Amino acid sequence: MNEGIAVRWESVAFTELSLERLYELLKLRVDVFVVEQVCAYPELDGKDTLAETRHLLGLDEQGRIAAYARILAPGVSYPQASIGRVIVAPSARGAGVAKPLMLEAIAIARQNWPAQGVQIGAQEYLKGFYQGVGFRPVSEVYLEDGIPHLDMLLGA
C-alpha cells in the first residue's frame, strides 16, 4: 500500500491550463480510462472547454498530477452540477487521495452552484466509495461504454 502523500489542490478553468499541464491531464485520462480500462470512447467530448467547467488538480510534491476531477455546470451532463473523469494516478493509488479529491470536487460544485445537487455517473464497483462521501443511487445499473455504471445523487 502506498503511504499518504501531500497533495496541493488547484481548481482552474480550461483557459488557465498551461499547454504542458493540459497535455499531462489528458494523457493521464487516456492512459487510465482508455488504455488501462480497455475502453474506446470519445474522451475529448467538448465539455472541458466550456466556460463554467472546473478542472480540479491534485498536485504531488513534485508538481505532477496525482488526482483529477472535472466539475461541470448544471445542464451540461445532468440537470444538476456533475463531477466526472475522477481519477487517481497509478503512482498515487493507495495513498488516501481519492476521498479528499471527491470532497474537494463536491465543495467546488457547491461553491459554484449552491442551489443545485450534484449527480455522477459512477462505475458500479465504486458505489460504496461514493456512498461514503454522501451520494445515493438513483438509477439501476446500466452499461456505458461496456462498463457497468449507475447514476448517483448528492442533494443540495
N, C-alpha and C positions, 0 to 999 in steps of 0.2 A: 504494500500500500504506500502510496506517495504521501509524504509528510506535508503539512499545511504550508502554503506559500503566501506571501504578501501580495495582494492584488490592489492596484490603483484603478478606480473606475473613472471612465470618461464617457459622457453622453454627447454625441455630436450629430449634426446634420450631414447629409451627403456632401454638401459643398465645403464642409470643414475637414474632410478627409484628405490627407496628402495622397499623392499617387502611390507612394510606397505602402502606406497603411491600407489603402483600398485594395491593392494587389494582395497584401498579406491576408486580409479578412476574406476576400473572395477565394483565395487559394485554400484557406482553412475550410471554408464552407464546402467547396467542391471536393477536397480530399476526404472529408468525413461523410457528407450527405450523398455524394455521387459515387465516389470510389469505395470507401470503407463499407457503406451500406448497400453497395451494388444497386444503385437506383438511378436510372436515367430519367431525368425530369428537367423542366426548364428552371434552373437555379436562378438565372437572371430574369426576373419576372416584371421588371419595370417599377416595382414598389420601393426599391432602395433610394431612388432619386426624388421621390415625392417630397415637397417642401416640409411637411409635418413629420416625416419619418425620423425616428431617432435611432442611432446606432450606438449600442452600449458595448463598450470595450473594457474588458478586464485585463489590464497590463501587468505582467510579472516584473520582477526586479530588473530584468534586462530590457524592459520596454516592449516585449513581444506579447502578442495576443494570447492570453491563457484562457479567456472565456469571452463569449459574444452573444448578444441577442439583438433582435430587431423589433422595435416597438412601432406599431402602425396606428394611425388615427382611426377613430370610429368611421365606419362606412367604407374602408378600404378592403378588408377581408371579411369582416363581420360587422353587424350593427354597432357593436361595442369596439373599444380600443382592443388591440390584439398584440400578443407577443409571439414571435416566431423565430426561426433559424437559431434556436437556443443550442449553444454548443460549448463544450469544454474541450480545449485542445488535448490531444493524446498525452502530451508532456505534463499536463496539469490534472489529469484524471486521478481521482482518489485523494486529492489534496483539500477537499472540502470547499470547492469553489462553486459548485452548482447551486446550492441553496442561496448563498449571498448574491449570485448572479440573478436568480429569479426575484429575490426580494428587492434588489436594486431596480430591475426592469418594472416590477409592479409599482414601485414608488414613482418612477418616471411617468408611467401611464397615468397614475392618479394625479400627479402634479400637473400634467398637461391637459387631462380630460377628467376633472374631478367628479363630474356628474355621471360618468359612464362606468359600467362594469368593464371587466377585461375577459376576453374569450381567447382560447387557444385551441388549436387542433393538435392534440398530443398523441405521440406514439403510445399505443396501448400498454406496452411494457413499463412505461413511466407513469402510469396512472397514480400509483401510490405516492411517488415523489411529488407530483403536482398537488395531490390532495394534502400533502404535508405542508404546503405553502398556501393552502386555503381554497384551491379550486375544487369544484364538484362536477361530476359527469353530467352532461345534458343531452347526450345522444347515445345511440347504440354504436357498437364498433363498426367501422367501415374501412374499406381498403382505399388508401390514397397512394398512388404510385407503387402499388404492390405491397405496402406496409400497413398493418392494422393500426388505425387511429380512432380516436373518439374526441368529440368536442367537449370542452370543459369551460366552466364559467366561474369567475370571481366577481361577486357583487360590488357595487359602487361603495 
